[in-house]
Amino acid sequence: MTSAVSAHDLTKVYGDLTAVDRLSLEVREGEVFAFLGPNGSGKTTTIRLLCGIITPTSGDGRVLGFDIATQSESIKARIGYMSQRLRSTKT
């Protein structure tokens, strides 16, 4: 079975903060995969890396066969991503 998403030692560093630290994973075509964890654990950063929105500090990844660092436009043309921002409901 072919991998839809793969990452090897994917890392993203912002100054002194390591947001994603050497993440390796493989999601095969047809599988359902979820990121679960507390706030600040790197879930959103990982998704943004895999979508090609931000570039990794190190490591590599592929989505639908495209390299996340060099072929991000091809990834963006084939996936859907909607981030959720919580807004205040004060009236």
PyMOL Python script that loads the backbone (N, CA, C, O; Angstrom):
from pymol import cmd

cmd.read_pdbstr("""\
ATOM      1  N   MET A   1       0.841  -1.185   0.000  1.00  0.00           N
ATOM      2  CA  MET A   1       0.000   0.000   0.000  1.00  0.00           C
ATOM      3  C   MET A   1       0.884   1.246   0.000  1.00  0.00           C
ATOM      4  O   MET A   1       1.940   1.257   0.633  1.00  0.00           O
ATOM      5  N   THR A   2       0.464   2.281  -0.697  1.00  0.00           N
ATOM      6  CA  THR A   2       1.228   3.512  -0.854  1.00  0.00           C
ATOM      7  C   THR A   2       1.009   4.447   0.330  1.00  0.00           C
ATOM      8  O   THR A   2      -0.078   4.488   0.905  1.00  0.00           O
ATOM      9  N   SER A   3       2.046   5.195   0.691  1.00  0.00           N
ATOM     10  CA  SER A   3       1.927   6.190   1.750  1.00  0.00           C
ATOM     11  C   SER A   3       1.277   7.456   1.206  1.00  0.00           C
ATOM     12  O   SER A   3       1.677   7.971   0.162  1.00  0.00           O
ATOM     13  N   ALA A   4       0.274   7.949   1.919  1.00  0.00           N
ATOM     14  CA  ALA A   4      -0.328   9.234   1.588  1.00  0.00           C
ATOM     15  C   ALA A   4       0.480  10.350   2.235  1.00  0.00           C
ATOM     16  O   ALA A   4       0.662  11.420   1.654  1.00  0.00           O
ATOM     17  N   VAL A   5       0.963  10.083   3.451  1.00  0.00           N
ATOM     18  CA  VAL A   5       1.753  11.049   4.212  1.00  0.00           C
ATOM     19  C   VAL A   5       2.912  10.308   4.860  1.00  0.00           C
ATOM     20  O   VAL A   5       2.723   9.242   5.446  1.00  0.00           O
ATOM     21  N   SER A   6       4.095  10.865   4.757  1.00  0.00           N
ATOM     22  CA  SER A   6       5.232  10.287   5.470  1.00  0.00           C
ATOM     23  C   SER A   6       6.138  11.408   5.947  1.00  0.00           C
ATOM     24  O   SER A   6       6.261  12.447   5.297  1.00  0.00           O
ATOM     25  N   ALA A   7       6.759  11.187   7.073  1.00  0.00           N
ATOM     26  CA  ALA A   7       7.713  12.143   7.625  1.00  0.00           C
ATOM     27  C   ALA A   7       8.830  11.361   8.296  1.00  0.00           C
ATOM     28  O   ALA A   7       8.605  10.302   8.883  1.00  0.00           O
ATOM     29  N   HIS A   8      10.039  11.901   8.198  1.00  0.00           N
ATOM     30  CA  HIS A   8      11.196  11.269   8.830  1.00  0.00           C
ATOM     31  C   HIS A   8      12.007  12.346   9.534  1.00  0.00           C
ATOM     32  O   HIS A   8      12.550  13.246   8.894  1.00  0.00           O
ATOM     33  N   ASP A   9      12.084  12.246  10.854  1.00  0.00           N
ATOM     34  CA  ASP A   9      12.847  13.186  11.688  1.00  0.00           C
ATOM     35  C   ASP A   9      12.455  14.647  11.436  1.00  0.00           C
ATOM     36  O   ASP A   9      13.307  15.535  11.453  1.00  0.00           O
ATOM     37  N   LEU A  10      11.173  14.884  11.205  1.00  0.00           N
ATOM     38  CA  LEU A  10      10.678  16.233  10.938  1.00  0.00           C
ATOM     39  C   LEU A  10      10.828  17.102  12.185  1.00  0.00           C
ATOM     40  O   LEU A  10      10.383  16.732  13.271  1.00  0.00           O
ATOM     41  N   THR A  11      11.457  18.255  12.014  1.00  0.00           N
ATOM     42  CA  THR A  11      11.751  19.162  13.132  1.00  0.00           C
ATOM     43  C   THR A  11      11.452  20.591  12.712  1.00  0.00           C
ATOM     44  O   THR A  11      11.742  20.996  11.587  1.00  0.00           O
ATOM     45  N   LYS A  12      10.862  21.355  13.642  1.00  0.00           N
ATOM     46  CA  LYS A  12      10.658  22.783  13.436  1.00  0.00           C
ATOM     47  C   LYS A  12      11.063  23.505  14.711  1.00  0.00           C
ATOM     48  O   LYS A  12      10.548  23.224  15.793  1.00  0.00           O
ATOM     49  N   VAL A  13      11.999  24.445  14.565  1.00  0.00           N
ATOM     50  CA  VAL A  13      12.529  25.212  15.690  1.00  0.00           C
ATOM     51  C   VAL A  13      12.254  26.685  15.455  1.00  0.00           C
ATOM     52  O   VAL A  13      12.494  27.206  14.366  1.00  0.00           O
ATOM     53  N   TYR A  14      11.750  27.351  16.484  1.00  0.00           N
ATOM     54  CA  TYR A  14      11.562  28.803  16.483  1.00  0.00           C
ATOM     55  C   TYR A  14      12.443  29.365  17.593  1.00  0.00           C
ATOM     56  O   TYR A  14      12.061  29.310  18.761  1.00  0.00           O
ATOM     57  N   GLY A  15      13.603  29.900  17.259  1.00  0.00           N
ATOM     58  CA  GLY A  15      14.507  30.425  18.283  1.00  0.00           C
ATOM     59  C   GLY A  15      14.910  29.339  19.271  1.00  0.00           C
ATOM     60  O   GLY A  15      15.536  28.348  18.895  1.00  0.00           O
ATOM     61  N   ASP A  16      14.545  29.533  20.544  1.00  0.00           N
ATOM     62  CA  ASP A  16      14.860  28.551  21.591  1.00  0.00           C
ATOM     63  C   ASP A  16      13.785  27.480  21.739  1.00  0.00           C
ATOM     64  O   ASP A  16      13.961  26.535  22.508  1.00  0.00           O
ATOM     65  N   LEU A  17      12.672  27.614  21.013  1.00  0.00           N
ATOM     66  CA  LEU A  17      11.549  26.681  21.139  1.00  0.00           C
ATOM     67  C   LEU A  17      11.589  25.640  20.028  1.00  0.00           C
ATOM     68  O   LEU A  17      11.603  25.986  18.847  1.00  0.00           O
ATOM     69  N   THR A  18      11.607  24.379  20.402  1.00  0.00           N
ATOM     70  CA  THR A  18      11.475  23.295  19.435  1.00  0.00           C
ATOM     71  C   THR A  18      10.010  22.887  19.434  1.00  0.00           C
ATOM     72  O   THR A  18       9.540  22.247  20.375  1.00  0.00           O
ATOM     73  N   ALA A  19       9.290  23.255  18.382  1.00  0.00           N
ATOM     74  CA  ALA A  19       7.853  22.998  18.308  1.00  0.00           C
ATOM     75  C   ALA A  19       7.558  21.561  17.881  1.00  0.00           C
ATOM     76  O   ALA A  19       6.607  20.952  18.369  1.00  0.00           O
ATOM     77  N   VAL A  20       8.367  21.020  16.975  1.00  0.00           N
ATOM     78  CA  VAL A  20       8.255  19.632  16.525  1.00  0.00           C
ATOM     79  C   VAL A  20       9.662  19.059  16.573  1.00  0.00           C
ATOM     80  O   VAL A  20      10.595  19.639  16.017  1.00  0.00           O
ATOM     81  N   ASP A  21       9.813  17.918  17.240  1.00  0.00           N
ATOM     82  CA  ASP A  21      11.145  17.372  17.507  1.00  0.00           C
ATOM     83  C   ASP A  21      11.306  15.969  16.928  1.00  0.00           C
ATOM     84  O   ASP A  21      10.911  14.985  17.553  1.00  0.00           O
ATOM     85  N   ARG A  22      11.886  15.881  15.733  1.00  0.00           N
ATOM     86  CA  ARG A  22      12.228  14.620  15.071  1.00  0.00           C
ATOM     87  C   ARG A  22      11.026  13.666  14.941  1.00  0.00           C
ATOM     88  O   ARG A  22      11.121  12.490  15.294  1.00  0.00           O
ATOM     89  N   LEU A  23       9.929  14.169  14.447  1.00  0.00           N
ATOM     90  CA  LEU A  23       8.718  13.371  14.252  1.00  0.00           C
ATOM     91  C   LEU A  23       8.869  12.474  13.029  1.00  0.00           C
ATOM     92  O   LEU A  23       9.223  12.940  11.946  1.00  0.00           O
ATOM     93  N   SER A  24       8.600  11.200  13.209  1.00  0.00           N
ATOM     94  CA  SER A  24       8.558  10.257  12.089  1.00  0.00           C
ATOM     95  C   SER A  24       7.206   9.563  12.112  1.00  0.00           C
ATOM     96  O   SER A  24       6.746   9.107  13.159  1.00  0.00           O
ATOM     97  N   LEU A  25       6.570   9.486  10.937  1.00  0.00           N
ATOM     98  CA  LEU A  25       5.269   8.820  10.852  1.00  0.00           C
ATOM     99  C   LEU A  25       4.993   8.426   9.422  1.00  0.00           C
ATOM    100  O   LEU A  25       5.617   8.928   8.487  1.00  0.00           O
ATOM    101  N   GLU A  26       4.043   7.513   9.267  1.00  0.00           N
ATOM    102  CA  GLU A  26       3.590   7.108   7.945  1.00  0.00           C
ATOM    103  C   GLU A  26       2.096   6.858   8.030  1.00  0.00           C
ATOM    104  O   GLU A  26       1.622   6.130   8.901  1.00  0.00           O
ATOM    105  N   VAL A  27       1.366   7.469   7.117  1.00  0.00           N
ATOM    106  CA  VAL A  27      -0.074   7.255   6.997  1.00  0.00           C
ATOM    107  C   VAL A  27      -0.309   6.709   5.595  1.00  0.00           C
ATOM    108  O   VAL A  27      -0.015   7.376   4.603  1.00  0.00           O
ATOM    109  N   ARG A  28      -0.827   5.523   5.521  1.00  0.00           N
ATOM    110  CA  ARG A  28      -1.041   4.897   4.213  1.00  0.00           C
ATOM    111  C   ARG A  28      -2.356   5.358   3.598  1.00  0.00           C
ATOM    112  O   ARG A  28      -3.255   5.812   4.305  1.00  0.00           O
ATOM    113  N   GLU A  29      -2.461   5.241   2.304  1.00  0.00           N
ATOM    114  CA  GLU A  29      -3.691   5.604   1.607  1.00  0.00           C
ATOM    115  C   GLU A  29      -4.865   4.860   2.228  1.00  0.00           C
ATOM    116  O   GLU A  29      -4.783   3.657   2.473  1.00  0.00           O
ATOM    117  N   GLY A  30      -5.957   5.575   2.483  1.00  0.00           N
ATOM    118  CA  GLY A  30      -7.159   4.965   3.038  1.00  0.00           C
ATOM    119  C   GLY A  30      -7.221   4.926   4.554  1.00  0.00           C
ATOM    120  O   GLY A  30      -8.282   4.655   5.116  1.00  0.00           O
ATOM    121  N   GLU A  31      -6.107   5.190   5.233  1.00  0.00           N
ATOM    122  CA  GLU A  31      -6.103   5.205   6.693  1.00  0.00           C
ATOM    123  C   GLU A  31      -6.635   6.540   7.211  1.00  0.00           C
ATOM    124  O   GLU A  31      -6.539   7.569   6.543  1.00  0.00           O
ATOM    125  N   VAL A  32      -7.194   6.495   8.412  1.00  0.00           N
ATOM    126  CA  VAL A  32      -7.611   7.700   9.114  1.00  0.00           C
ATOM    127  C   VAL A  32      -6.618   7.908  10.245  1.00  0.00           C
ATOM    128  O   VAL A  32      -6.296   6.971  10.976  1.00  0.00           O
ATOM    129  N   PHE A  33      -6.131   9.141  10.390  1.00  0.00           N
ATOM    130  CA  PHE A  33      -5.087   9.439  11.363  1.00  0.00           C
ATOM    131  C   PHE A  33      -5.468  10.717  12.090  1.00  0.00           C
ATOM    132  O   PHE A  33      -5.986  11.648  11.474  1.00  0.00           O
ATOM    133  N   ALA A  34      -5.219  10.773  13.384  1.00  0.00           N
ATOM    134  CA  ALA A  34      -5.553  11.979  14.160  1.00  0.00           C
ATOM    135  C   ALA A  34      -4.372  12.382  15.028  1.00  0.00           C
ATOM    136  O   ALA A  34      -3.609  11.538  15.499  1.00  0.00           O
ATOM    137  N   PHE A  35      -4.235  13.685  15.230  1.00  0.00           N
ATOM    138  CA  PHE A  35      -3.257  14.229  16.163  1.00  0.00           C
ATOM    139  C   PHE A  35      -4.009  14.622  17.424  1.00  0.00           C
ATOM    140  O   PHE A  35      -4.930  15.438  17.372  1.00  0.00           O
ATOM    141  N   LEU A  36      -3.626  14.053  18.540  1.00  0.00           N
ATOM    142  CA  LEU A  36      -4.235  14.369  19.823  1.00  0.00           C
ATOM    143  C   LEU A  36      -3.151  14.807  20.792  1.00  0.00           C
ATOM    144  O   LEU A  36      -2.062  14.234  20.806  1.00  0.00           O
ATOM    145  N   GLY A  37      -3.438  15.802  21.589  1.00  0.00           N
ATOM    146  CA  GLY A  37      -2.469  16.245  22.580  1.00  0.00           C
ATOM    147  C   GLY A  37      -2.861  17.599  23.131  1.00  0.00           C
ATOM    148  O   GLY A  37      -3.748  18.266  22.600  1.00  0.00           O
ATOM    149  N   PRO A  38      -2.199  17.995  24.190  1.00  0.00           N
ATOM    150  CA  PRO A  38      -2.527  19.273  24.827  1.00  0.00           C
ATOM    151  C   PRO A  38      -2.072  20.462  23.985  1.00  0.00           C
ATOM    152  O   PRO A  38      -1.284  20.315  23.051  1.00  0.00           O
ATOM    153  N   ASN A  39      -2.583  21.638  24.334  1.00  0.00           N
ATOM    154  CA  ASN A  39      -2.138  22.870  23.688  1.00  0.00           C
ATOM    155  C   ASN A  39      -0.618  22.970  23.784  1.00  0.00           C
ATOM    156  O   ASN A  39      -0.028  22.657  24.818  1.00  0.00           O
ATOM    157  N   GLY A  40       0.002  23.406  22.701  1.00  0.00           N
ATOM    158  CA  GLY A  40       1.445  23.591  22.701  1.00  0.00           C
ATOM    159  C   GLY A  40       2.250  22.344  22.423  1.00  0.00           C
ATOM    160  O   GLY A  40       3.475  22.367  22.539  1.00  0.00           O
ATOM    161  N   SER A  41       1.592  21.246  22.056  1.00  0.00           N
ATOM    162  CA  SER A  41       2.332  20.000  21.843  1.00  0.00           C
ATOM    163  C   SER A  41       2.838  19.824  20.409  1.00  0.00           C
ATOM    164  O   SER A  41       3.511  18.836  20.117  1.00  0.00           O
ATOM    165  N   GLY A  42       2.526  20.767  19.508  1.00  0.00           N
ATOM    166  CA  GLY A  42       3.063  20.707  18.157  1.00  0.00           C
ATOM    167  C   GLY A  42       2.110  20.198  17.096  1.00  0.00           C
ATOM    168  O   GLY A  42       2.522  19.982  15.957  1.00  0.00           O
ATOM    169  N   LYS A  43       0.849  20.003  17.438  1.00  0.00           N
ATOM    170  CA  LYS A  43      -0.115  19.474  16.464  1.00  0.00           C
ATOM    171  C   LYS A  43      -0.288  20.411  15.262  1.00  0.00           C
ATOM    172  O   LYS A  43      -0.148  19.986  14.115  1.00  0.00           O
ATOM    173  N   THR A  44      -0.587  21.663  15.524  1.00  0.00           N
ATOM    174  CA  THR A  44      -0.813  22.620  14.443  1.00  0.00           C
ATOM    175  C   THR A  44       0.453  22.844  13.639  1.00  0.00           C
ATOM    176  O   THR A  44       0.396  22.928  12.413  1.00  0.00           O
ATOM    177  N   THR A  45       1.583  22.940  14.297  1.00  0.00           N
ATOM    178  CA  THR A  45       2.851  23.113  13.581  1.00  0.00           C
ATOM    179  C   THR A  45       3.100  21.929  12.657  1.00  0.00           C
ATOM    180  O   THR A  45       3.536  22.115  11.521  1.00  0.00           O
ATOM    181  N   THR A  46       2.832  20.726  13.122  1.00  0.00           N
ATOM    182  CA  THR A  46       3.010  19.540  12.291  1.00  0.00           C
ATOM    183  C   THR A  46       2.116  19.590  11.067  1.00  0.00           C
ATOM    184  O   THR A  46       2.572  19.324   9.955  1.00  0.00           O
ATOM    185  N   ILE A  47       0.854  19.925  11.258  1.00  0.00           N
ATOM    186  CA  ILE A  47      -0.070  20.013  10.125  1.00  0.00           C
ATOM    187  C   ILE A  47       0.388  21.089   9.144  1.00  0.00           C
ATOM    188  O   ILE A  47       0.355  20.877   7.931  1.00  0.00           O
ATOM    189  N   ARG A  48       0.810  22.227   9.654  1.00  0.00           N
ATOM    190  CA  ARG A  48       1.284  23.316   8.781  1.00  0.00           C
ATOM    191  C   ARG A  48       2.540  22.898   8.013  1.00  0.00           C
ATOM    192  O   ARG A  48       2.714  23.286   6.857  1.00  0.00           O
ATOM    193  N   LEU A  49       3.410  22.117   8.639  1.00  0.00           N
ATOM    194  CA  LEU A  49       4.580  21.573   7.940  1.00  0.00           C
ATOM    195  C   LEU A  49       4.141  20.642   6.815  1.00  0.00           C
ATOM    196  O   LEU A  49       4.610  20.764   5.683  1.00  0.00           O
ATOM    197  N   LEU A  50       3.245  19.719   7.128  1.00  0.00           N
ATOM    198  CA  LEU A  50       2.805  18.733   6.150  1.00  0.00           C
ATOM    199  C   LEU A  50       2.007  19.359   5.008  1.00  0.00           C
ATOM    200  O   LEU A  50       2.002  18.832   3.896  1.00  0.00           O
ATOM    201  N   CYS A  51       1.342  20.463   5.271  1.00  0.00           N
ATOM    202  CA  CYS A  51       0.587  21.160   4.225  1.00  0.00           C
ATOM    203  C   CYS A  51       1.478  22.035   3.361  1.00  0.00           C
ATOM    204  O   CYS A  51       1.026  22.550   2.339  1.00  0.00           O
ATOM    205  N   GLY A  52       2.721  22.212   3.747  1.00  0.00           N
ATOM    206  CA  GLY A  52       3.629  23.057   2.979  1.00  0.00           C
ATOM    207  C   GLY A  52       3.468  24.532   3.271  1.00  0.00           C
ATOM    208  O   GLY A  52       3.937  25.372   2.503  1.00  0.00           O
ATOM    209  N   ILE A  53       2.807  24.859   4.376  1.00  0.00           N
ATOM    210  CA  ILE A  53       2.602  26.258   4.749  1.00  0.00           C
ATOM    211  C   ILE A  53       3.866  26.841   5.366  1.00  0.00           C
ATOM    212  O   ILE A  53       4.190  28.008   5.141  1.00  0.00           O
ATOM    213  N   ILE A  54       4.574  26.038   6.138  1.00  0.00           N
ATOM    214  CA  ILE A  54       5.865  26.428   6.708  1.00  0.00           C
ATOM    215  C   ILE A  54       6.888  25.363   6.347  1.00  0.00           C
ATOM    216  O   ILE A  54       6.529  24.215   6.085  1.00  0.00           O
ATOM    217  N   THR A  55       8.154  25.738   6.333  1.00  0.00           N
ATOM    218  CA  THR A  55       9.201  24.787   5.971  1.00  0.00           C
ATOM    219  C   THR A  55       9.858  24.211   7.220  1.00  0.00           C
ATOM    220  O   THR A  55       9.994  24.904   8.228  1.00  0.00           O
ATOM    221  N   PRO A  56      10.257  22.964   7.158  1.00  0.00           N
ATOM    222  CA  PRO A  56      10.905  22.349   8.314  1.00  0.00           C
ATOM    223  C   PRO A  56      12.309  22.909   8.545  1.00  0.00           C
ATOM    224  O   PRO A  56      12.986  23.340   7.612  1.00  0.00           O
ATOM    225  N   THR A  57      12.720  22.891   9.797  1.00  0.00           N
ATOM    226  CA  THR A  57      14.098  23.232  10.139  1.00  0.00           C
ATOM    227  C   THR A  57      15.014  22.105   9.690  1.00  0.00           C
ATOM    228  O   THR A  57      16.109  22.343   9.181  1.00  0.00           O
ATOM    229  N   SER A  58      14.551  20.870   9.885  1.00  0.00           N
ATOM    230  CA  SER A  58      15.290  19.699   9.409  1.00  0.00           C
ATOM    231  C   SER A  58      14.319  18.544   9.248  1.00  0.00           C
ATOM    232  O   SER A  58      13.150  18.631   9.624  1.00  0.00           O
ATOM    233  N   GLY A  59      14.822  17.472   8.687  1.00  0.00           N
ATOM    234  CA  GLY A  59      13.986  16.315   8.404  1.00  0.00           C
ATOM    235  C   GLY A  59      13.303  16.468   7.061  1.00  0.00           C
ATOM    236  O   GLY A  59      13.508  17.457   6.357  1.00  0.00           O
ATOM    237  N   ASP A  60      12.493  15.487   6.711  1.00  0.00           N
ATOM    238  CA  ASP A  60      11.817  15.536   5.428  1.00  0.00           C
ATOM    239  C   ASP A  60      10.445  14.900   5.533  1.00  0.00           C
ATOM    240  O   ASP A  60      10.151  14.146   6.460  1.00  0.00           O
ATOM    241  N   GLY A  61       9.614  15.226   4.552  1.00  0.00           N
ATOM    242  CA  GLY A  61       8.273  14.670   4.523  1.00  0.00           C
ATOM    243  C   GLY A  61       7.718  14.708   3.122  1.00  0.00           C
ATOM    244  O   GLY A  61       8.159  15.485   2.274  1.00  0.00           O
ATOM    245  N   ARG A  62       6.736  13.847   2.897  1.00  0.00           N
ATOM    246  CA  ARG A  62       6.060  13.784   1.602  1.00  0.00           C
ATOM    247  C   ARG A  62       4.566  13.650   1.848  1.00  0.00           C
ATOM    248  O   ARG A  62       4.130  12.932   2.747  1.00  0.00           O
ATOM    249  N   VAL A  63       3.792  14.352   1.031  1.00  0.00           N
ATOM    250  CA  VAL A  63       2.340  14.248   1.055  1.00  0.00           C
ATOM    251  C   VAL A  63       1.894  13.982  -0.372  1.00  0.00           C
ATOM    252  O   VAL A  63       2.191  14.755  -1.282  1.00  0.00           O
ATOM    253  N   LEU A  64       1.176  12.878  -0.558  1.00  0.00           N
ATOM    254  CA  LEU A  64       0.710  12.467  -1.890  1.00  0.00           C
ATOM    255  C   LEU A  64       1.858  12.378  -2.885  1.00  0.00           C
ATOM    256  O   LEU A  64       1.686  12.620  -4.080  1.00  0.00           O
ATOM    257  N   GLY A  65       3.035  12.026  -2.370  1.00  0.00           N
ATOM    258  CA  GLY A  65       4.216  11.859  -3.218  1.00  0.00           C
ATOM    259  C   GLY A  65       5.030  13.117  -3.429  1.00  0.00           C
ATOM    260  O   GLY A  65       6.089  13.064  -4.053  1.00  0.00           O
ATOM    261  N   PHE A  66       4.560  14.255  -2.920  1.00  0.00           N
ATOM    262  CA  PHE A  66       5.245  15.529  -3.108  1.00  0.00           C
ATOM    263  C   PHE A  66       6.058  15.900  -1.871  1.00  0.00           C
ATOM    264  O   PHE A  66       5.612  15.703  -0.740  1.00  0.00           O
ATOM    265  N   ASP A  67       7.245  16.435  -2.095  1.00  0.00           N
ATOM    266  CA  ASP A  67       8.132  16.853  -1.013  1.00  0.00           C
ATOM    267  C   ASP A  67       7.584  18.118  -0.347  1.00  0.00           C
ATOM    268  O   ASP A  67       7.263  19.092  -1.028  1.00  0.00           O
ATOM    269  N   ILE A  68       7.477  18.099   0.989  1.00  0.00           N
ATOM    270  CA  ILE A  68       6.870  19.239   1.696  1.00  0.00           C
ATOM    271  C   ILE A  68       7.730  20.501   1.630  1.00  0.00           C
ATOM    272  O   ILE A  68       7.202  21.607   1.744  1.00  0.00           O
ATOM    273  N   ALA A  69       9.024  20.357   1.451  1.00  0.00           N
ATOM    274  CA  ALA A  69       9.914  21.520   1.428  1.00  0.00           C
ATOM    275  C   ALA A  69      10.048  22.139   0.043  1.00  0.00           C
ATOM    276  O   ALA A  69      10.235  23.349  -0.079  1.00  0.00           O
ATOM    277  N   THR A  70       9.953  21.322  -1.000  1.00  0.00           N
ATOM    278  CA  THR A  70      10.228  21.840  -2.344  1.00  0.00           C
ATOM    279  C   THR A  70       9.031  21.821  -3.285  1.00  0.00           C
ATOM    280  O   THR A  70       9.068  22.447  -4.344  1.00  0.00           O
ATOM    281  N   GLN A  71       7.967  21.108  -2.910  1.00  0.00           N
ATOM    282  CA  GLN A  71       6.811  20.990  -3.794  1.00  0.00           C
ATOM    283  C   GLN A  71       5.513  21.375  -3.079  1.00  0.00           C
ATOM    284  O   GLN A  71       4.468  20.762  -3.293  1.00  0.00           O
ATOM    285  N   SER A  72       5.600  22.396  -2.231  1.00  0.00           N
ATOM    286  CA  SER A  72       4.448  22.771  -1.406  1.00  0.00           C
ATOM    287  C   SER A  72       3.248  23.222  -2.241  1.00  0.00           C
ATOM    288  O   SER A  72       2.108  22.962  -1.857  1.00  0.00           O
ATOM    289  N   GLU A  73       3.475  23.885  -3.364  1.00  0.00           N
ATOM    290  CA  GLU A  73       2.344  24.338  -4.190  1.00  0.00           C
ATOM    291  C   GLU A  73       1.568  23.155  -4.754  1.00  0.00           C
ATOM    292  O   GLU A  73       0.346  23.229  -4.880  1.00  0.00           O
ATOM    293  N   SER A  74       2.246  22.076  -5.093  1.00  0.00           N
ATOM    294  CA  SER A  74       1.570  20.874  -5.583  1.00  0.00           C
ATOM    295  C   SER A  74       0.740  20.228  -4.480  1.00  0.00           C
ATOM    296  O   SER A  74      -0.341  19.698  -4.739  1.00  0.00           O
ATOM    297  N   ILE A  75       1.242  20.273  -3.261  1.00  0.00           N
ATOM    298  CA  ILE A  75       0.482  19.744  -2.119  1.00  0.00           C
ATOM    299  C   ILE A  75      -0.762  20.598  -1.890  1.00  0.00           C
ATOM    300  O   ILE A  75      -1.869  20.071  -1.781  1.00  0.00           O
ATOM    301  N   LYS A  76      -0.581  21.909  -1.818  1.00  0.00           N
ATOM    302  CA  LYS A  76      -1.694  22.826  -1.552  1.00  0.00           C
ATOM    303  C   LYS A  76      -2.795  22.705  -2.602  1.00  0.00           C
ATOM    304  O   LYS A  76      -3.971  22.893  -2.289  1.00  0.00           O
ATOM    305  N   ALA A  77      -2.427  22.394  -3.835  1.00  0.00           N
ATOM    306  CA  ALA A  77      -3.416  22.267  -4.907  1.00  0.00           C
ATOM    307  C   ALA A  77      -4.252  20.995  -4.776  1.00  0.00           C
ATOM    308  O   ALA A  77      -5.272  20.857  -5.451  1.00  0.00           O
ATOM    309  N   ARG A  78      -3.831  20.061  -3.912  1.00  0.00           N
ATOM    310  CA  ARG A  78      -4.496  18.764  -3.828  1.00  0.00           C
ATOM    311  C   ARG A  78      -5.137  18.454  -2.478  1.00  0.00           C
ATOM    312  O   ARG A  78      -5.799  17.426  -2.334  1.00  0.00           O
ATOM    313  N   ILE A  79      -4.952  19.316  -1.500  1.00  0.00           N
ATOM    314  CA  ILE A  79      -5.496  19.045  -0.166  1.00  0.00           C
ATOM    315  C   ILE A  79      -6.408  20.188   0.268  1.00  0.00           C
ATOM    316  O   ILE A  79      -6.429  21.255  -0.345  1.00  0.00           O
ATOM    317  N   GLY A  80      -7.150  19.946   1.325  1.00  0.00           N
ATOM    318  CA  GLY A  80      -7.945  20.991   1.958  1.00  0.00           C
ATOM    319  C   GLY A  80      -7.503  21.134   3.400  1.00  0.00           C
ATOM    320  O   GLY A  80      -7.290  20.138   4.092  1.00  0.00           O
ATOM    321  N   TYR A  81      -7.366  22.364   3.854  1.00  0.00           N
ATOM    322  CA  TYR A  81      -6.945  22.624   5.231  1.00  0.00           C
ATOM    323  C   TYR A  81      -7.690  23.840   5.737  1.00  0.00           C
ATOM    324  O   TYR A  81      -7.652  24.901   5.114  1.00  0.00           O
ATOM    325  N   MET A  82      -8.367  23.691   6.864  1.00  0.00           N
ATOM    326  CA  MET A  82      -9.086  24.801   7.480  1.00  0.00           C
ATOM    327  C   MET A  82      -8.639  24.884   8.930  1.00  0.00           C
ATOM    328  O   MET A  82      -8.916  23.992   9.732  1.00  0.00           O
ATOM    329  N   SER A  83      -7.945  25.967   9.254  1.00  0.00           N
ATOM    330  CA  SER A  83      -7.527  26.129  10.641  1.00  0.00           C
ATOM    331  C   SER A  83      -8.688  26.686  11.442  1.00  0.00           C
ATOM    332  O   SER A  83      -9.561  27.369  10.907  1.00  0.00           O
ATOM    333  N   GLN A  84      -8.686  26.386  12.717  1.00  0.00           N
ATOM    334  CA  GLN A  84      -9.750  26.863  13.596  1.00  0.00           C
ATOM    335  C   GLN A  84      -9.175  27.911  14.528  1.00  0.00           C
ATOM    336  O   GLN A  84      -8.195  27.654  15.227  1.00  0.00           O
ATOM    337  N   ARG A  85      -9.761  29.058  14.542  1.00  0.00           N
ATOM    338  CA  ARG A  85      -9.395  30.122  15.459  1.00  0.00           C
ATOM    339  C   ARG A  85     -10.571  30.370  16.372  1.00  0.00           C
ATOM    340  O   ARG A  85     -11.689  30.587  15.906  1.00  0.00           O
ATOM    341  N   LEU A  86     -10.330  30.339  17.663  1.00  0.00           N
ATOM    342  CA  LEU A  86     -11.402  30.625  18.607  1.00  0.00           C
ATOM    343  C   LEU A  86     -11.536  32.120  18.755  1.00  0.00           C
ATOM    344  O   LEU A  86     -10.551  32.832  18.945  1.00  0.00           O
ATOM    345  N   ARG A  87     -12.758  32.585  18.667  1.00  0.00           N
ATOM    346  CA  ARG A  87     -13.020  34.012  18.826  1.00  0.00           C
ATOM    347  C   ARG A  87     -13.838  34.224  20.087  1.00  0.00           C
ATOM    348  O   ARG A  87     -14.607  33.360  20.507  1.00  0.00           O
ATOM    349  N   SER A  88     -13.659  35.358  20.662  1.00  0.00           N
ATOM    350  CA  SER A  88     -14.401  35.718  21.843  1.00  0.00           C
ATOM    351  C   SER A  88     -15.874  35.846  21.502  1.00  0.00           C
ATOM    352  O   SER A  88     -16.231  36.371  20.447  1.00  0.00           O
ATOM    353  N   THR A  89     -16.728  35.367  22.393  1.00  0.00           N
ATOM    354  CA  THR A  89     -18.163  35.479  22.185  1.00  0.00           C
ATOM    355  C   THR A  89     -18.774  36.541  23.100  1.00  0.00           C
ATOM    356  O   THR A  89     -19.971  36.521  23.386  1.00  0.00           O
ATOM    357  N   LYS A  90     -17.935  37.459  23.548  1.00  0.00           N
ATOM    358  CA  LYS A  90     -18.419  38.532  24.401  1.00  0.00           C
ATOM    359  C   LYS A  90     -19.371  39.431  23.633  1.00  0.00           C
ATOM    360  O   LYS A  90     -19.127  39.773  22.476  1.00  0.00           O
ATOM    361  N   THR A  91     -20.453  39.807  24.287  1.00  0.00           N
ATOM    362  CA  THR A  91     -21.402  40.718  23.644  1.00  0.00           C
ATOM    363  C   THR A  91     -21.617  41.956  24.472  1.00  0.00           C
ATOM    364  O   THR A  91     -22.387  42.833  24.082  1.00  0.00           O
TER     365      THR A  91
END
""", "prot")
cmd.dss("prot")
cmd.show_as("cartoon", "prot")
cmd.util.cbc("prot")
cmd.orient("prot")
